[in-house]
Structure formats: C-alpha cells, structure tokens
Amino acid sequence: MNRVEKAAVIDELKTALARSTVAMLADPQGLTMSELTELRKLLRQQGVTLQVVKNTLARLATAGMELQDLKPYLVGPTAIIYGKGDPTAPAKLLATFGKTRPSFQIKAGFAEGTVLSGQDATALADLPSREVLAARLAGIMQSPLRGLVAVLYGPLRSLLMVLEAVKQQKG
C-alpha cells in the first residue's frame, strides 16, 4: 500500500467510526475466510460493518477521537466492527459467534462514549435490548399508577355493590 492508499483507508475509517455509536475490536485469528465472510454477512444484516485493518492505520484513524482510548487493544490481528443503533446487537452477535468458534475473541468495545474491556463487551451481550429495557421501565413507572387506580376504585366499587343490593331488595 502506498501513502495515498493508506491515507484513503485512514480517512474512510475515521469517517465511518465518527458516525458510529458502537465499535468492537475482535481477534479474527484462526478464522477461515468463509467463516469471516459468514460473520460479515450476519453483521451486515444488523447494519454493522466488519473491517480488518492494520493496527497502525487504526491508531492513526482513531487519533483525536473518543476511540483513541482503544489504542492499547490494537495489538495482534484486529478486526474492527462498527455501526449505529443498539450497542447490544453487535455484542450479542459476536458473543454468539464466539461461542461456536473458540479462536474468535472480543478484545474490547466502545459504546455510548465508554471504552469497554473484552469482558465488559461480552457482558454487554447479556443485556436486554434497548426496547426491552424501555418496556420494563414503562412497566415499573406504570405500576404505582395501577395501585392508585385500584385504591381509588375500591370505595366506588363498594358503593356500586351496595346500590345494586338495594335495587335487588326493592325490585
């Protein structure tokens, strides 16, 4: 690769990473090309891109960005996985892929402005998606309102039962 090609790769990677909300570093060593292609297809379905780049080019691309804290993890063979949206989706996919191929390891991650170690990035895969968490939060917030409605409805229900009993006695 000459300097112009390297500069183009750095600019392309820098632009893509700047637009991304999640980034993961993985060790693709031991994967065959067909397995790597399969992983790329699975990630593409989630709107995530996998790119294998030289570490020096990745360091230059992340310089001056929040992602520069990933530099200690840019050693050995490295695949950069980046995309937008829910940070748990690519983490789940990579963790599932890694369970079937023990040579594949997640080195580190970056989500919502925070650098994650390999263990933290793998733990991110165990979290429910953002939609599930939002639904749980809505249920928790709705719970006290249900209790209040039940308390307010109790005396009204008792009054209605008394009126119904009086109606049956007279009618």
Rosetta blueprint (number, residue, H / E / L):
1 M L
2 N L
3 R H
4 V H
5 E H
6 K H
7 A H
8 A H
9 V H
10 I H
11 D H
12 E H
13 L H
14 K H
15 T H
16 A H
17 L H
18 A H
19 R H
20 S L
21 T L
22 V E
23 A E
24 M E
25 L E
26 A E
27 D E
28 P L
29 Q L
30 G L
31 L L
32 T L
33 M H
34 S H
35 E H
36 L H
37 T H
38 E H
39 L H
40 R H
41 K H
42 L H
43 L H
44 R H
45 Q H
46 Q L
47 G L
48 V E
49 T E
50 L E
51 Q E
52 V E
53 V L
54 K L
55 N H
56 T H
57 L H
58 A H
59 R H
60 L H
61 A H
62 T H
63 A L
64 G L
65 M L
66 E H
67 L H
68 Q H
69 D H
70 L H
71 K H
72 P H
73 Y H
74 L L
75 V L
76 G L
77 P L
78 T L
79 A E
80 I E
81 I E
82 Y E
83 G E
84 K L
85 G L
86 D L
87 P L
88 T H
89 A H
90 P H
91 A H
92 K H
93 L H
94 L H
95 A H
96 T H
97 F H
98 G H
99 K H
100 T H
101 R L
102 P L
103 S L
104 F L
105 Q E
106 I E
107 K E
108 A E
109 G E
110 F E
111 A E
112 E L
113 G L
114 T E
115 V E
116 L E
117 S E
118 G H
119 Q H
120 D H
121 A H
122 T H
123 A H
124 L H
125 A L
126 D L
127 L L
128 P L
129 S L
130 R H
131 E H
132 V H
133 L H
134 A H
135 A H
136 R H
137 L H
138 A H
139 G H
140 I H
141 M H
142 Q H
143 S H
144 P H
145 L H
146 R H
147 G H
148 L H
149 V H
150 A H
151 V H
152 L H
153 Y H
154 G H
155 P H
156 L H
157 R H
158 S H
159 L H
160 L H
161 M H
162 V H
163 L H
164 E H
165 A H
166 V H
167 K H
168 Q H
169 Q H
170 K H
171 G L
